[in-house]
Amino acid sequence: MSNDPLVVFTPSGKRGRFPVGTPVLTAARQLGVDLDSVCGGRGICSKCQITPGYGEFSKHGVTVHADALSAWNAVEARYDEKRGLKPGRRLGCQAQILRDVVIDVPPESQVHKQVVRKAASARVIEMDPATKLYFVEVEEPDMHEPTGDMERLARALRREWDIPEIRADLSLLAKLQPVLRKGRFQVTVALHRDHAGDPAQVLEIWPGLHEGGLYGLAIDLGSTTIAAHLTDLETGEVKASSGIMNPQIRFGEDLMSRVSYAMMNPGGNKEMTAAVRDAINTLAAEIAKEAAIDAALIVETVIVCNPVMHHLLLGIDPVELGQAPFALALSSSLALDARQLDLAAINPRARVYILPCVAGHVGADCAAVALSEEPGKSEDLVLIIDVGTNAEILLGDKSRVLACSSPTGPAFEGAQISSGQRAAPGAIEAIRIDPVTKEPRFRVIGCELWSDEAGFAEATEASGITGICGSGIIEAVAELRMAGLLDESGLLGSAEATGTARMIPEGRTHAYLIHDGSATGGPVITVTQGDIRAIQLAKSALYAGARLLMDERGVDNVDRVVLAGAFGAHISPLHAMVLGMIPDVPLERVTSAGNAAGTGARIALCNVAARREIERVVGEITKVETAIEPRFQEHFVAANAIPHKTDPFAELAKIVTLPSPNFNTHGDGSDGGRRKRRRG
Ligand code: FES
């Protein structure tokens, strides 16, 4: 056995013997220990901080003496003076190994740090983004050995970081020489290395050590809203999240009406492309401003979206997606320059990655949900529903995963609802109706109090009570059903039939009055028969999609349900089940995954290997097309009743007894409401 000192790294447990005088960073690299470094050991980036342990480590069979490492040197002293090193910390590139030692690598010094998601399923994201920072010292030009600055930069990256090949576009080349000279030939580059093994691309270059960070955007491009998470590419931390309405709404509320707009209006698709690109630019600029970050530091973007949004974003006419066989122009993933999508608000050389689409109606957003929720790794049979204007539905377990999309329309997002609005302060998000008095109490976004609690009026004075958002309307319809004000077929009763003056006549139908703010100039908030019909259409489409996948799988029950989507986290499982949005399972088996598509985008942003994984997973998903499947229509009609015409909902019956009034005074179920199926 050699007499060289033994080094044990924690938490990895990796160990080895190294000659006296070896820097800790060198030992870490040779053992494959995850210890960060941007400056390559020059003592300027401070990424390599470690904590040596002293004393007896019986577990490792090591006793560490006070002189196990070289003494604190001038570089560390200078860093400590300028920035401050935490007590007990050393710079791994400066501290040399003199005797046996145990070295702890704190999480912030690990390159592949693990970021724990906040959502219920605690999947960790391992940080390994496609774009990282590298500090290099480039040789100065020499008349006797003429080479270009770019070639010498490439040589330095090869020598210091083992990067075999680089490329850069013209706009980068144009700034290379001044930056190199300004940094006295010491520069930091942001280098993009994709999972396809293409040459690394220099996206940005700064003189000296760049300490301003590096950022990426994870974008969930929905038909109704566009949401973005600005993410620190070094730590994985979300610096800001923001969303805006998709301006394409003015061309059509749902997907198919946008496809029709493109079909009917020459150049219509181009208008929609320009609108969505514009909106993404606005969102990117706003979110960078909110986080007080220079938008030019955003060098990566990952976008997830449904197929129609996908084509419109890319400038591809979506006309083929409007008719069978719903052919996509391209279903594979896509890696682009931000400039190709006119994304001028971020770094001009930023890279964009778009997840693969699953099928003509099942988009990259569904792929992102699969990446985030991993149904293909589930032991039990899980149904994942991403509730949006178009619901993405996945059913599966370890053996097989099926997917479809279902045209729910925008009702769940508060659109097409008489008092509907998007989730914003002042919107009713939760409601309870007393089954005896039929009186409502509710909560609005921005206030924790219920409307019958003291202080509610004062607390909501600023926001007002402005309307009902998606989760609010789901609860309202379910509560109306539980309170006996709404019958199984979806008809609201009259004041006489229900015994409450809150049922007010509206033409030939009735509406339930939740809140009358007219005395103070506020809105009158009701749930109308038209609202009920809109929700029935949406929930029937959702349920029918889920049932279709269950048929395909040959089951009548699933083991658990995961609700995802921008407002999935806010949907009450009980109310969703009373409504019959989701199949009957024990209530505790319904969980929320929050915005799983957005999370999937964030995973692909933070971990380049996840891109390869989702490309593989998507290839293995069985696609089920709802539009041409006759059973979809049958399931849709049966699901129109609340909760359901034929499915027993036995689990629900264990916890709720639903009243069974019948408000059909015509004897034929007619009510002037619409009963048509919609796609998109
Ligand atoms: Fe940069 Fe140690 S590696 S300071």
Residues whose N, C-alpha, C, O or C-beta is under 5 A from the ligand:
A	BS01	FES	D36 S37 V38 C39 G40 G41 R42 G43 I44 C45 S46 K47 C48 L91 C93
